[in-house]
Amino acid sequence: MDQNVSKAKTTPTQRFIRSDGVLYIILALGALAFEWVRPVPSFASGPLAVVVVNPWQSLIHLAFGIVWIYCAKSERMAQTACLLVGVACALLTVLGFLNLAGSLGISGPAAPDNFLHLCTAILAFYYATAGAADTSTPTLLEASEQHLPVWPQS
């Protein structure tokens, strides 16, 4: 096998949505498994003591994760996905803070879901805009292959 075949570079946006997509899938599957092993599924419980999830939310998170991993194929798709998810999470955050998202399973203005959606929106907007252009820092794999220092030298 030819050792000189160059690998396509992935951008920070692609790496972000791929890793976040994997995280969403793992958490959604864990939450679904938690609900399925209970004798009677409860819509007000979850695998984490702080975050309240229900099966519908878990299915939505699973779909987001799958879409994000798929969109990591190209930079344009990754940026578009980040922008759309940023808008959706920002809208969910505002609705949650205004206590208008009870039907979606968000229990009130102080619900941890609001802060998680806010963090996701901020990161998604960052990687859809300014973070998309930040390719100056190599990944750990790129640094090890090129024998570069992992941390920038000052």
Secondary structure, 3 states (H helix, E strand, C coil): CCCCCCCCCCCHHHHHHHHHHHHHHHHHHHHHHHHHHCCCCCCCECCCCCCCECHHHHHHHHHHHHHHHHHCCCHHHHHHHHHHHHHHHHHHHHHHHCCCCHHHCCCCCCCHHHHHHHHHHHHHHHHHCHHHHCCCCCCHHHHHHHCCCCCCCC
